[in-house]
Amino acid sequence: MKQTASYTERKQFEIYDGGHALLYLNEAPAEISNEETGESVPGFSYTGDMPDGGTMIEATGVTDENRRDKFVAGLIGRHYDMDAQIAVLANGKDTPEHAAELEQFMALRARCKAEVDELLGRNL
């Protein structure tokens, strides 16, 4: 189930533990209301599978140098496990069904890259 959370500060990602990262995707403008004063300030909302609006991915050994690749692979892995990825890529376009599977995989890959690039390009 998708959950949305709002913050006054922009978010990018957090290394959750040695095998996972939280990515803050689907950024949108938000108004944060102070229930005590009734005042509101501009902020940002994020929608993901975690209560804090983050999206949990598998990501081990994340460094500054490999962060983009690890995050893209983690997002793809939410849809295709490694065996399925290998099968789709190995099948290629040898049948119309395989060509359609490869096209669908490549579209997902492009979307994951765009999401990670947007996330890593945020000015915090």
All heavy atoms as an XYZ file, in Angstrom:
957
protein
N       0.842     -1.175      0.000
C       0.000      0.000      0.000
C       0.893      1.246      0.000
O       1.825      1.355      0.780
C      -0.886     -0.021      1.247
C      -1.849      1.129      1.298
S      -3.074      0.879      2.576
C      -2.574      2.115      3.721
N       0.599      2.157     -0.869
C       1.365      3.399     -0.957
C       0.975      4.335      0.177
O      -0.193      4.447      0.531
C       1.111      4.094     -2.303
C       1.600      3.306     -3.494
C       3.082      3.364     -3.574
C       3.565      2.668     -4.832
N       4.985      2.636     -4.938
N       2.000      4.992      0.727
C       1.779      5.929      1.814
C       2.505      7.232      1.499
O       3.600      7.213      0.942
C       2.288      5.331      3.120
C       1.557      4.026      3.456
C       1.955      3.497      4.791
O       1.879      4.195      5.793
N       2.369      2.242      4.824
N       1.901      8.338      1.860
C       2.482      9.647      1.600
C       2.778     10.339      2.923
O       1.977     10.271      3.861
C       1.515     10.509      0.761
O       1.286      9.843     -0.484
C       2.082     11.889      0.487
N       3.938     10.979      2.977
C       4.327     11.757      4.155
C       4.894     13.086      3.674
O       5.474     13.164      2.586
C       5.351     11.001      4.987
N       4.732     14.116      4.492
C       5.196     15.459      4.130
C       6.215     15.961      5.132
O       6.151     15.636      6.330
C       4.014     16.425      4.077
O       3.095     16.011      3.086
N       7.143     16.768      4.626
C       8.244     17.302      5.424
C       8.504     18.749      5.026
O       8.254     19.137      3.890
C       9.523     16.496      5.184
C       9.355     15.028      5.476
C       8.944     14.140      4.487
C       9.586     14.537      6.752
C       8.777     12.797      4.760
C       9.422     13.187      7.040
C       9.018     12.322      6.033
O       8.848     10.994      6.314
N       9.063     19.519      5.955
C       9.441     20.893      5.623
C      10.760     20.916      4.853
O      11.026     21.866      4.129
C       9.565     21.757      6.895
O      10.486     21.134      7.787
C       8.217     21.925      7.575
N      11.579     19.897      5.012
C      12.873     19.807      4.313
C      12.783     18.775      3.200
O      12.075     17.777      3.325
C      13.978     19.373      5.300
C      14.149     20.289      6.487
C      14.798     21.599      6.129
O      15.669     21.603      5.239
O      14.442     22.629      6.730
N      13.531     19.005      2.116
C      13.608     18.019      1.030
C      14.348     16.784      1.509
O      15.251     16.867      2.335
C      14.360     18.583     -0.173
C      13.569     19.592     -0.939
C      14.312     20.022     -2.157
N      13.721     19.342     -3.305
C      14.097     19.541     -4.551
N      15.088     20.344     -4.823
N      13.503     18.918     -5.538
N      13.953     15.655      0.961
C      14.616     14.398      1.279
C      15.171     13.801     -0.008
O      14.703     14.119     -1.099
C      13.649     13.416      1.931
C      13.245     13.813      3.342
C      12.367     12.731      3.929
C      12.434     12.655      5.410
N      13.642     12.161      5.989
N      16.146     12.929      0.131
C      16.728     12.219     -0.995
C      16.679     10.724     -0.733
O      15.878     10.018     -1.319
C      18.196     12.635     -1.193
C      18.473     13.372     -2.447
C      19.962     13.697     -2.561
O      20.771     13.554     -1.657
N      20.309     14.152     -3.724
N      17.557     10.264      0.158
C      17.638      8.843      0.480
C      18.264      8.686      1.858
O      18.866      9.613      2.386
C      18.477      8.088     -0.562
C      19.918      8.496     -0.569
C      20.847      7.859      0.248
C      20.353      9.544     -1.369
C      22.173      8.264      0.261
C      21.680      9.946     -1.364
C      22.591      9.313     -0.541
N      18.103      7.496      2.412
C      18.756      7.125      3.662
C      19.238      5.699      3.508
O      18.519      4.859      2.964
C      17.783      7.179      4.841
C      17.285      8.562      5.177
C      16.244      8.544      6.297
O      16.169      7.544      7.046
O      15.511      9.533      6.397
N      20.458      5.415      3.973
C      20.907      4.038      4.041
C      20.225      3.453      5.264
O      20.458      3.895      6.396
C      22.449      3.936      4.122
C      23.085      4.621      2.898
C      22.884      2.484      4.240
C      22.655      4.074      1.550
N      19.355      2.496      5.054
C      18.509      1.960      6.124
C      19.292      0.982      7.001
O      19.256      1.069      8.208
C      17.294      1.280      5.499
C      16.259      0.834      6.482
C      15.390      1.743      7.074
C      16.140     -0.507      6.822
C      14.436      1.335      7.971
C      15.184     -0.930      7.727
C      14.336     -0.007      8.294
O      13.381     -0.413      9.187
N      19.958      0.049      6.355
C      20.822     -0.909      7.042
C      21.830     -1.414      6.011
O      21.899     -0.877      4.913
C      20.019     -2.044      7.699
C      19.200     -2.875      6.719
O      19.549     -2.947      5.517
O      18.204     -3.474      7.151
N      22.593     -2.441      6.346
C      23.626     -2.926      5.439
C      23.123     -3.491      4.129
O      23.897     -3.664      3.194
N      21.829     -3.747      4.026
C      21.296     -4.345      2.810
C      20.167     -3.582      2.151
O      19.632     -4.026      1.137
N      19.794     -2.444      2.718
C      18.637     -1.702      2.194
C      18.862     -0.194      2.239
O      19.610      0.304      3.071
C      17.381     -2.027      3.004
C      17.006     -3.456      2.959
N      17.489     -4.380      3.854
C      16.200     -4.139      2.105
C      16.997     -5.569      3.561
N      16.211     -5.446      2.504
N      18.155      0.494      1.357
C      18.128      1.955      1.357
C      16.680      2.399      1.214
O      15.845      1.686      0.648
C      18.966      2.518      0.211
N      16.393      3.573      1.749
C      15.088      4.208      1.567
C      15.261      5.341      0.572
O      16.084      6.238      0.782
C      14.576      4.790      2.891
C      13.977      3.822      3.882
C      13.677      4.540      5.197
C      12.711      3.211      3.330
N      14.505      5.282     -0.510
C      14.523      6.341     -1.510
C      13.239      7.142     -1.364
O      12.158      6.577     -1.219
C      14.604      5.759     -2.925
C      15.729      4.772     -3.197
C      15.700      4.362     -4.669
C      17.073      5.348     -2.823
N      13.359      8.463     -1.417
C      12.189      9.329     -1.306
C      11.824      9.795     -2.711
O      12.368     10.757     -3.226
C      12.462     10.477     -0.332
C      12.602      9.929      1.067
C      13.843      9.549      1.562
C      11.474      9.715      1.850
C      13.958      8.994      2.829
C      11.586      9.156      3.118
C      12.829      8.792      3.594
O      12.938      8.231      4.837
N      10.897      9.051     -3.306
C      10.488      9.268     -4.689
C       9.152     10.005     -4.735
O       8.528     10.256     -3.713
C      10.361      7.914     -5.402
C      11.594      7.017     -5.353
C      11.273      5.637     -5.909
C      12.750      7.656     -6.120
N       8.734     10.316     -5.941
C       7.423     10.939     -6.167
C       7.288     12.238     -5.387
O       6.260     12.510     -4.770
C       6.294      9.966     -5.794
C       6.458      8.613     -6.457
O       6.582      8.526     -7.666
N       6.505      7.550     -5.670
N       8.336     13.055     -5.429
C       8.311     14.330     -4.703
C       7.249     15.250     -5.291
O       7.100     15.359     -6.501
C       9.677     15.005     -4.795
C       9.729     16.301     -4.004
C      11.080     16.972     -4.085
O      11.325     17.670     -5.089
O      11.887     16.775     -3.162
N       6.525     15.894     -4.394
C       5.502     16.865     -4.801
C       5.490     17.999     -3.781
O       5.833     17.808     -2.616
C       4.136     16.196     -4.868
N       5.093     19.201     -4.207
C       4.965     20.296     -3.252
C       3.870     19.974     -2.233
O       2.887     19.305     -2.561
C       4.568     21.493     -4.108
C       4.607     21.058     -5.522
C       4.749     19.583     -5.558
N       4.061     20.449     -1.027
C       3.068     20.207      0.028
C       3.010     21.422      0.948
O       3.945     22.203      1.011
C       3.446     18.963      0.834
N       1.909     21.567      1.616
C       1.751     22.577      2.659
C       1.733     21.835      3.992
O       0.942     20.915      4.190
C       0.451     23.355      2.489
C       0.465     24.326      1.329
C       1.413     25.496      1.556
O       1.455     26.037      2.681
O       2.108     25.863      0.601
N       2.608     22.238      4.886
C       2.705     21.612      6.201
C       1.999     22.536      7.185
O       2.392     23.694      7.354
C       4.179     21.431      6.631
C       5.017     20.814      5.515
C       4.265     20.652      7.930
C       4.669     19.427      5.131
N       0.965     22.032      7.830
C       0.193     22.837      8.777
C       0.613     22.538     10.203
O       0.775     21.382     10.583
C      -1.298     22.542      8.628
O      -1.740     22.921      7.353
N       0.769     23.612     10.975
C       1.018     23.485     12.403
C      -0.352     23.477     13.066
O      -1.066     24.479     13.047
C       1.872     24.653     12.900
C       2.193     24.549     14.358
O       1.390     24.079     15.164
N       3.389     25.011     14.719
N      -0.717     22.341     13.649
C      -2.056     22.201     14.221
C      -2.292     23.145     15.394
O      -3.419     23.547     15.652
C      -2.299     20.754     14.626
C      -2.360     19.831     13.437
C      -2.601     18.384     13.825
O      -3.047     18.138     14.966
O      -2.347     17.532     12.986
N      -1.228     23.500     16.112
C      -1.390     24.383     17.270
C      -1.613     25.831     16.867
O      -2.445     26.520     17.446
C      -0.161     24.283     18.174
C      -0.017     22.942     18.846
C       1.239     22.854     19.695
O       1.856     23.892     19.998
O       1.607     21.730     20.049
N      -0.864     26.314     15.877
C      -0.954     27.728     15.497
C      -1.858     27.962     14.295
O      -2.277     29.087     14.049
C       0.442     28.287     15.153
O       0.929     27.619     13.981
C       1.402     28.095     16.307
N      -2.115     26.907     13.520
C      -2.912     27.060     12.309
C      -2.123     27.585     11.132
O      -2.649     27.715     10.030
N      -0.851     27.911     11.357
C      -0.004     28.405     10.272
C       0.424     27.244      9.384
O       0.520     26.105      9.834
C       1.235     29.091     10.841
C       0.950     30.333     11.626
C       2.212     30.933     12.228
O       3.325     30.537     11.829
O       2.074     31.796     13.105
N       0.696     27.562      8.121
C       1.221     26.533      7.234
C       2.464     27.063      6.532
O       2.607     28.271      6.319
C       0.173     26.075      6.217
O      -0.165     27.105      5.340
N       3.354     26.150      6.243
C       4.598     26.479      5.556
C       4.742     25.537      4.367
O       4.217     24.419      4.381
C       5.826     26.356      6.489
C       5.744     27.363      7.625
C       5.965     24.962      7.037
N       5.460     25.979      3.341
C       5.652     25.095      2.198
C       6.577     23.936      2.570
O       7.456     24.064      3.420
C       6.291     25.991      1.138
C       6.845     27.154      1.880
C       6.064     27.284      3.149
N       6.355     22.813      1.923
C       7.176     21.635      2.165
C       7.148     20.705      0.975
O       6.837     21.118     -0.148
N       7.443     19.449      1.242
C       7.560     18.435      0.204
C       6.893     17.157      0.683
O       6.992     16.809      1.861
C       9.037     18.157     -0.100
C       9.802     19.395     -0.452
C      10.437     20.137      0.530
C       9.859     19.837     -1.759
C      11.143     21.290      0.216
C      10.545     20.988     -2.084
C      11.192     21.724     -1.095
N       6.224     16.471     -0.227
C       5.646     15.173      0.122
C       6.303     14.097     -0.735
O       6.785     14.363     -1.841
C       4.130     15.173     -0.071
O       3.805     15.175     -1.441
N       6.312     12.883     -0.182
C       6.904     11.717     -0.838
C       5.954     10.551     -0.665
O       5.346     10.383      0.391
C       8.270     11.393     -0.228
C       9.200     12.575     -0.325
C       9.296     13.504      0.705
C       9.931     12.818     -1.485
C      10.107     14.616      0.604
C      10.746     13.938     -1.601
C      10.821     14.827     -0.548
O      11.619     15.938     -0.667
N       5.830      9.744     -1.702
C       4.932      8.603     -1.670
C       5.723      7.336     -1.955
O       6.449      7.259     -2.953
C       3.800      8.757     -2.706
O       3.102      9.972     -2.422
C       2.836      7.596     -2.652
N       5.590      6.370     -1.053
C       6.271      5.093     -1.207
C       5.585      4.018     -0.394
O       4.464      4.201      0.076
N       6.266      2.895     -0.189
C       5.657      1.774      0.511
C       5.874      1.797      2.027
O       5.322      0.980      2.742
C       6.145      0.445     -0.068
C       7.652      0.278      0.007
O       8.358      1.209      0.407
O       8.125     -0.812     -0.364
N       6.656      2.737      2.519
C       6.933      2.828      3.945
C       6.091      3.949      4.576
O       5.710      4.892      3.882
C       8.421      3.101      4.180
C       9.342      2.034      3.595
S       9.105      0.411      4.319
C       9.842      0.687      5.920
N       5.828      3.868      5.897
C       5.011      4.898      6.548
C       5.577      6.310      6.410
O       4.825      7.283      6.436
C       4.989      4.463      8.018
C       5.242      2.992      7.983
C       6.153      2.769      6.807
N       6.912      6.436      6.243
C       7.506      7.772      6.116
C       7.532      8.267      4.672
O       8.164      9.265      4.367
C       8.918      7.788      6.706
C       9.925      7.006      5.877
O       9.519      6.243      4.972
O      11.128      7.168      6.131
N       6.827      7.564      3.772
C       6.776      7.960      2.369
C       7.950      7.457      1.550
O       8.015      7.685      0.352
N       8.896      6.758      2.180
C      10.053      6.217      1.481
C       9.724      4.933      0.741
O       8.711      4.290      0.999
N      10.599      4.584     -0.185
C      10.499      3.337     -0.930
C      11.717      2.500     -0.569
O      12.852      2.912     -0.824
C      10.465      3.606     -2.453
O       9.311      4.396     -2.751
C      10.421      2.311     -3.240
N      11.491      1.340      0.037
C      12.577      0.460      0.472
C      13.085     -0.359     -0.717
O      12.294     -0.973     -1.428
C      12.086     -0.481      1.563
C      13.125     -1.453      2.068
S      14.261     -0.750      3.263
C      13.185     -0.488      4.650
N      14.409     -0.337     -0.917
C      15.030     -1.162     -1.950
C      16.169     -1.959     -1.334
O      16.714     -1.578     -0.302
C      15.575     -0.324     -3.126
C      16.672      0.631     -2.654
C      14.455      0.415     -3.848
C      17.516      1.219     -3.759
N      16.527     -3.049     -1.992
C      17.730     -3.776     -1.612
C      18.920     -3.043     -2.214
O      18.911     -2.701     -3.399
C      17.686     -5.209     -2.119
C      16.683     -6.062     -1.382
C      16.742     -7.524     -1.782
O      17.776     -7.987     -2.310
O      15.720     -8.196     -1.562
N      19.918     -2.776     -1.391
C      21.121     -2.080     -1.856
C      22.239     -2.348     -0.858
O      22.162     -1.892      0.282
C      20.867     -0.585     -1.990
N      23.239     -3.091     -1.280
C      24.375     -3.382     -0.420
C      25.615     -2.690     -0.957
O      25.757     -2.487     -2.161
C      24.652     -4.899     -0.336
O      24.896     -5.393     -1.651
C      23.492     -5.640      0.282
N      26.505     -2.320     -0.055
C      27.772     -1.731     -0.458
C      27.647     -0.418     -1.199
O      28.417     -0.122     -2.110
N      26.684      0.413     -0.830
C      26.466      1.697     -1.507
C      27.594      2.659     -1.142
O      27.903      2.860      0.028
C      25.096      2.295     -1.124
C      24.915      3.671     -1.752
C      23.974      1.360     -1.529
N      28.206      3.246     -2.177
C      29.235      4.270     -2.000
C      28.838      5.482     -2.835
O      27.910      5.418     -3.644
C      30.614      3.770     -2.479
O      30.564      3.561     -3.898
C      31.035      2.494     -1.771
N      29.562      6.572     -2.666
C      29.303      7.757     -3.492
C      29.474      7.432     -4.972
O      28.746      7.952     -5.816
C      30.242      8.905     -3.112
C      29.930      9.493     -1.745
O      28.829      9.238     -1.214
O      30.794     10.211     -1.207
N      30.432      6.566     -5.286
C      30.740      6.255     -6.681
C      29.696      5.347     -7.338
O      29.434      5.472     -8.524
C      32.125      5.589     -6.799
C      33.279      6.497     -6.448
C      33.463      6.710     -4.938
O      33.095      5.818     -4.143
O      33.950      7.791     -4.559
N      29.101      4.417     -6.575
C      28.183      3.454     -7.192
C      26.715      3.696     -6.833
O      25.854      2.902     -7.197
C      28.576      2.023     -6.826
C      28.338      1.674     -5.369
O      27.660      2.377     -4.630
N      28.911      0.565     -4.933
N      26.435      4.770     -6.120
C      25.088      5.041     -5.605
C      24.015      4.972     -6.691
O      23.001      4.296     -6.533
C      25.080      6.409     -4.927
C      23.754      6.790     -4.325
C      23.846      8.113     -3.612
N      24.761      7.956     -2.488
C      25.627      8.888     -2.105
N      25.692     10.040     -2.713
N      26.415      8.669     -1.082
N      24.232      5.648     -7.802
C      23.216      5.668     -8.864
C      22.919      4.251     -9.358
O      21.770      3.837     -9.466
C      23.653      6.550    -10.028
C      22.621      6.603    -11.159
C      23.106      7.479    -12.320
N      22.103      7.636    -13.334
C      21.971      6.822    -14.384
N      22.779      5.791    -14.547
N      21.017      7.041    -15.276
N      23.975      3.501     -9.670
C      23.790      2.146    -10.182
C      23.087      1.254     -9.167
O      22.189      0.479     -9.517
C      25.130      1.521    -10.564
C      25.767      2.207    -11.766
O      25.060      2.893    -12.536
O      26.991      2.044    -11.940
N      23.474      1.353     -7.896
C      22.858      0.534     -6.848
C      21.382      0.876     -6.677
O      20.546     -0.013     -6.502
C      23.593      0.714     -5.514
C      25.000      0.193     -5.498
C      25.026     -1.312     -5.372
C      26.447     -1.801     -5.172
N      26.477     -3.229     -4.858
N      21.049      2.168     -6.723
C      19.662      2.574     -6.550
C      18.810      2.152     -7.751
O      17.682      1.695     -7.581
C      19.555      4.081     -6.317
C      20.070      4.535     -4.974
C      20.135      5.878     -4.685
C      20.499      3.642     -4.000
C      20.595      6.324     -3.452
C      20.968      4.081     -2.764
C      21.015      5.427     -2.483
N      19.339      2.298     -8.962
C      18.595      1.864    -10.154
C      18.361      0.358    -10.080
O      17.243     -0.124    -10.295
C      19.333      2.257    -11.457
C      18.688      1.583    -12.666
C      19.342      3.771    -11.635
N      19.403     -0.405     -9.765
C      19.267     -1.862     -9.660
C      18.255     -2.241     -8.579
O      17.452     -3.174     -8.766
C      20.622     -2.497     -9.369
N      18.273     -1.523     -7.457
C      17.324     -1.807     -6.387
C      15.891     -1.554     -6.793
O      14.984     -2.328     -6.447
N      15.649     -0.474     -7.534
C      14.286     -0.198     -8.008
C      13.831     -1.240     -9.017
O      12.692     -1.715     -8.956
C      14.211      1.202     -8.633
C      14.106      2.367     -7.676
C      14.107      3.688     -8.437
C      12.861      2.264     -6.808
N      14.708     -1.620     -9.934
C      14.353     -2.663    -10.904
C      14.046     -3.960    -10.165
O      13.093     -4.671    -10.499
C      15.476     -2.857    -11.942
C      15.589     -1.624    -12.834
C      15.218     -4.110    -12.785
C      16.819     -1.617    -13.739
N      14.837     -4.255     -9.131
C      14.647     -5.476     -8.364
C      13.322     -5.561     -7.632
O      12.888     -6.646     -7.243
N      12.652     -4.451     -7.444
C      11.318     -4.477     -6.839
C      10.290     -5.078     -7.802
O       9.216     -5.485     -7.391
C      10.879     -3.073     -6.429
C      11.685     -2.513     -5.264
C      11.333     -1.069     -4.951
N       9.909     -0.814     -4.855
C       9.166     -1.003     -3.765
N       9.721     -1.480     -2.682
N       7.889     -0.723     -3.785
N      10.619     -5.107     -9.096
C       9.693     -5.603    -10.114
C      10.146     -6.929    -10.730
O       9.317     -7.733    -11.145
C       9.545     -4.562    -11.230
C       9.063     -3.238    -10.735
N       7.729     -2.946    -10.568
C       9.731     -2.129    -10.336
C       7.600     -1.712    -10.097
N       8.805     -1.200     -9.953
N      11.445     -7.107    -10.851
C      12.022     -8.300    -11.468
C      13.137     -8.820    -10.567
O      14.108     -8.090    -10.335
C      12.678     -7.965    -12.814
C      11.757     -7.570    -13.933
C      11.372     -6.244    -14.101
C      11.307     -8.509    -14.854
C      10.550     -5.869    -15.156
C      10.489     -8.147    -15.910
C      10.115     -6.823    -16.045
O       9.307     -6.451    -17.100
N      13.024    -10.079    -10.093
C      14.165    -10.625     -9.357
C      15.290    -10.897    -10.358
O      15.105    -10.780    -11.577
C      13.777    -11.855     -8.538
C      13.378    -13.067     -9.365
O      13.745    -13.168    -10.558
O      12.696    -13.938     -8.804
N      16.466    -11.244     -9.857
C      17.636    -11.396    -10.729
C      17.423    -12.474    -11.784
O      17.805    -12.301    -12.944
C      18.884    -11.703     -9.891
C      20.166    -11.662    -10.709
S      20.443    -10.107    -11.630
C      20.697     -8.968    -10.313
N      16.793    -13.589    -11.418
C      16.537    -14.651    -12.400
C      15.652    -14.146    -13.535
O      15.887    -14.449    -14.707
C      15.899    -15.867    -11.733
C      16.845    -16.607    -10.804
O      18.084    -16.445    -10.955
O      16.362    -17.336     -9.924
N      14.609    -13.380    -13.198
C      13.714    -12.847    -14.230
C      14.439    -11.846    -15.123
O      14.228    -11.830    -16.346
C      12.493    -12.197    -13.581
N      15.311    -11.027    -14.545
C      16.078    -10.073    -15.352
C      16.975    -10.805    -16.354
O      17.015    -10.444    -17.534
C      16.935     -9.173    -14.458
C      16.130     -8.203    -13.627
C      17.010     -7.342    -12.755
O      17.971     -6.750    -13.226
N      16.684     -7.265    -11.474
N      17.668    -11.822    -15.868
C      18.556    -12.585    -16.753
C      17.757    -13.247    -17.868
O      18.155    -13.218    -19.040
C      19.356    -13.630    -15.941
C      20.352    -12.912    -15.035
C      20.063    -14.620    -16.859
C      21.002    -13.802    -13.991
N      16.608    -13.817    -17.519
C      15.776    -14.482    -18.526
C      15.298    -13.509    -19.600
O      15.388    -13.795    -20.797
C      14.581    -15.159    -17.859
N      14.796    -12.352    -19.182
C      14.300    -11.365    -20.158
C      15.426    -10.919    -21.084
O      15.254    -10.866    -22.304
C      13.672    -10.153    -19.437
C      13.434     -9.001    -20.402
C      12.373    -10.543    -18.756
N      16.588    -10.626    -20.497
C      17.712    -10.155    -21.313
C      18.255    -11.267    -22.210
O      18.611    -11.023    -23.368
C      18.807     -9.581    -20.424
C      18.401     -8.315    -19.667
C      19.462     -7.940    -18.640
C      18.128     -7.167    -20.617
N      18.304    -12.496    -21.699
C      18.820    -13.619    -22.504
C      17.866    -13.970    -23.643
O      18.313    -14.332    -24.735
C      19.058    -14.838    -21.617
N      16.572    -13.861    -23.408
C      15.604    -14.172    -24.451
C      15.668    -13.167    -25.594
O      15.410    -13.518    -26.740
C      14.183    -14.202    -23.881
C      13.924    -15.408    -23.027
O      14.589    -16.433    -23.142
N      12.948    -15.298    -22.142
N      15.981    -11.941    -25.266
C      16.071    -10.925    -26.312
C      14.760    -10.744    -27.039
O      13.695    -10.675    -26.429
N      14.843    -10.718    -28.367
C      13.665    -10.486    -29.204
C      13.397    -11.667    -30.121
O      12.873    -11.500    -31.215
C      13.890     -9.233    -30.058
C      14.087     -7.968    -29.259
C      14.326     -6.784    -30.165
C      14.570     -5.527    -29.379
N      14.767     -4.363    -30.244
N      13.735    -12.895    -29.663
C      13.635    -14.055    -30.550
C      12.209    -14.480    -30.884
O      11.991    -15.190    -31.853
C      14.443    -15.240    -29.993
C      13.958    -15.718    -28.640
O      13.117    -15.048    -28.025
O      14.437    -16.784    -28.189
N      11.230    -14.042    -30.109
C       9.820    -14.280    -30.427
C       9.069    -12.974    -30.155
O       9.570    -12.108    -29.423
C       9.204    -15.387    -29.542
O       9.123    -14.919    -28.189
C      10.015    -16.696    -29.617
N       7.894    -12.838    -30.702
C       7.119    -11.626    -30.403
C       6.850    -11.451    -28.903
O       6.877    -10.327    -28.395
C       5.807    -11.825    -31.170
C       6.183    -12.734    -32.304
C       7.237    -13.655    -31.746
N       6.606    -12.567    -28.195
C       6.361    -12.480    -26.753
C       7.608    -11.996    -26.025
O       7.530    -11.160    -25.126
C       5.931    -13.846    -26.191
C       4.567    -14.306    -26.683
C       4.627    -14.969    -28.069
O       5.728    -15.344    -28.539
O       3.570    -15.090    -28.695
N       8.765    -12.540    -26.400
C      10.008    -12.115    -25.755
C      10.337    -10.664    -26.081
O      10.833     -9.928    -25.222
C      11.169    -13.027    -26.157
C      11.068    -14.399    -25.573
N      11.722    -15.470    -26.113
C      10.380    -14.876    -24.502
C      11.461    -16.551    -25.398
N      10.643    -16.211    -24.417
N      10.059    -10.257    -27.309
C      10.297     -8.865    -27.690
C       9.434     -7.927    -26.839
O       9.895     -6.875    -26.389
C      10.025     -8.659    -29.173
N       8.186     -8.321    -26.603
C       7.290     -7.503    -25.780
C       7.786     -7.456    -24.336
O       7.756     -6.400    -23.703
C       5.865     -8.052    -25.841
N       8.253     -8.596    -23.797
C       8.796     -8.621    -22.437
C      10.022     -7.722    -22.326
O      10.171     -6.987    -21.352
C       9.189    -10.051    -22.046
C       8.035    -10.968    -21.778
C       8.488    -12.406    -21.500
O       9.695    -12.723    -21.658
O       7.621    -13.211    -21.122
N      10.903     -7.785    -23.325
C      12.107     -6.958    -23.300
C      11.755     -5.477    -23.378
O      12.327     -4.655    -22.660
C      13.046     -7.344    -24.446
C      14.363     -6.578    -24.508
C      15.176     -6.776    -23.231
C      15.164     -7.005    -25.734
N      10.794     -5.138    -24.218
C      10.371     -3.741    -24.334
C       9.810     -3.237    -23.010
O      10.118     -2.126    -22.569
C       9.322     -3.607    -25.439
C       8.900     -2.178    -25.712
C       7.914     -2.080    -26.855
O       8.052     -2.821    -27.853
O       7.001     -1.238    -26.748
N       9.017     -4.066    -22.334
C       8.441     -3.694    -21.040
C       9.557     -3.519    -20.001
O       9.547     -2.561    -19.223
C       7.457     -4.770    -20.601
C       6.671     -4.440    -19.370
C       5.636     -5.516    -19.054
O       5.830     -6.698    -19.352
N       4.546     -5.104    -18.461
N      10.525     -4.427    -19.995
C      11.649     -4.336    -19.066
C      12.456     -3.065    -19.310
O      12.822     -2.361    -18.366
C      12.552     -5.575    -19.204
C      13.778     -5.512    -18.340
C      13.725     -5.835    -16.999
C      14.998     -5.107    -18.858
C      14.848     -5.768    -16.186
C      16.131     -5.030    -18.065
C      16.060     -5.364    -16.725
N      12.737     -2.775    -20.564
C      13.536     -1.592    -20.890
C      12.803     -0.300    -20.525
O      13.433      0.676    -20.105
C      13.935     -1.600    -22.367
C      14.835     -2.786    -22.745
S      16.312     -2.933    -21.721
C      17.315     -1.657    -22.436
N      11.488     -0.289    -20.663
C      10.710      0.896    -20.257
C      10.789      1.088    -18.740
O      10.956      2.215    -18.256
C       9.257      0.753    -20.705
N      10.696     -0.007    -17.989
C      10.832      0.074    -16.539
C      12.223      0.571    -16.174
O      12.379      1.431    -15.300
C      10.573     -1.283    -15.890
C      10.894     -1.344    -14.398
C       9.885     -0.531    -13.597
C      10.975     -2.764    -13.906
N      13.241      0.039    -16.815
C      14.620      0.443    -16.552
C      14.798      1.942    -16.783
O      15.403      2.646    -15.967
C      15.558     -0.363    -17.443
C      17.014     -0.062    -17.255
C      17.836     -1.056    -18.099
N      19.218     -0.671    -18.123
C      19.823     -0.037    -19.122
N      19.153      0.269    -20.223
N      21.088      0.288    -19.050
N      14.250      2.444    -17.876
C      14.351      3.877    -18.178
C      13.640      4.703    -17.115
O      14.141      5.750    -16.687
C      13.774      4.164    -19.566
N      12.465      4.238    -16.662
C      11.725      4.957    -15.622
C      12.509      4.966    -14.312
O      12.596      5.996    -13.634
C      10.341      4.337    -15.419
C       9.464      5.182    -14.505
C       8.066      4.644    -14.334
N       8.104      3.657    -13.265
C       7.650      2.405    -13.344
N       7.101      1.976    -14.455
N       7.729      1.596    -12.315
N      13.108      3.837    -13.948
C      13.901      3.755    -12.716
C      15.100      4.698    -12.783
O      15.410      5.386    -11.803
C      14.356      2.319    -12.466
S      13.006      1.198    -12.012
N      15.769      4.743    -13.930
C      16.908      5.653    -14.092
C      16.460      7.103    -13.930
O      17.125      7.900    -13.258
C      17.561      5.465    -15.459
C      18.408      4.239    -15.568
C      19.029      4.180    -16.959
C      20.090      3.133    -17.061
N      20.786      3.170    -18.363
N      15.336      7.450    -14.535
C      14.836      8.825    -14.449
C      14.476      9.180    -13.004
O      14.771     10.290    -12.537
C      13.625      9.010    -15.363
N      13.853      8.250    -12.273
C      13.489      8.507    -10.885
C      14.729      8.721    -10.014
O      14.770      9.633     -9.193
C      12.644      7.358    -10.325
C      11.246      7.312    -10.889
C      10.439      6.120    -10.394
O      11.023      5.184     -9.801
O       9.220      6.122    -10.602
N      15.750      7.880    -10.212
C      16.978      8.005     -9.428
C      17.713      9.290     -9.804
O      18.227      9.993     -8.926
C      17.869      6.757     -9.584
C      19.259      6.988     -8.999
C      17.207      5.552     -8.925
N      17.762      9.619    -11.075
C      18.428     10.854    -11.491
C      17.744     12.077    -10.893
O      18.420     13.013    -10.439
C      18.495     10.956    -13.016
C      19.480      9.978    -13.624
O      20.350      9.443    -12.899
O      19.391      9.737    -14.848
N      16.413     12.072    -10.861
C      15.688     13.191    -10.245
C      16.015     13.264     -8.762
O      16.312     14.329     -8.232
C      14.166     13.014    -10.468
C      13.340     14.201     -9.986
C      13.058     14.196     -8.484
O      12.899     13.122     -7.896
O      13.045     15.304     -7.901
N      15.988     12.123     -8.087
C      16.264     12.066     -6.657
C      17.671     12.566     -6.345
O      17.850     13.416     -5.473
C      16.102     10.618     -6.182
C      16.440     10.317     -4.744
C      15.413      9.349     -4.179
C      17.806      9.676     -4.638
N      18.661     12.075     -7.064
C      20.051     12.468     -6.789
C      20.361     13.901     -7.243
O      21.314     14.496     -6.763
C      21.020     11.481     -7.444
C      20.974     10.061     -6.881
C      21.899      9.145     -7.663
C      21.313     10.054     -5.396
N      19.527     14.447     -8.114
C      19.731     15.802     -8.602
C      19.084     16.880     -7.753
O      19.234     18.075     -8.036
N      18.398     16.496     -6.697
C      17.737     17.486     -5.846
C      18.764     18.320     -5.093
O      19.720     17.813     -4.548
C      16.843     16.788     -4.810
C      15.640     16.150     -5.411
C      14.789     15.496     -4.351
N      13.829     14.636     -5.025
C      13.315     13.553     -4.502
N      13.654     13.182     -3.271
N      12.454     12.818     -5.178
N      18.503     19.596     -5.034
C      19.318     20.496     -4.214
C      18.755     20.480     -2.810
O      17.617     20.870     -2.589
C      19.283     21.926     -4.776
C      19.937     22.013     -6.128
O      20.922     21.329     -6.396
N      19.394     22.852     -6.997
N      19.543     20.011     -1.903
C      19.066     19.925     -0.513
C      19.499     21.130      0.288
O      20.447     21.760      0.073
C      19.594     18.645      0.151
C      19.145     17.361     -0.516
C      19.705     16.164      0.220
C      17.628     17.256     -0.532
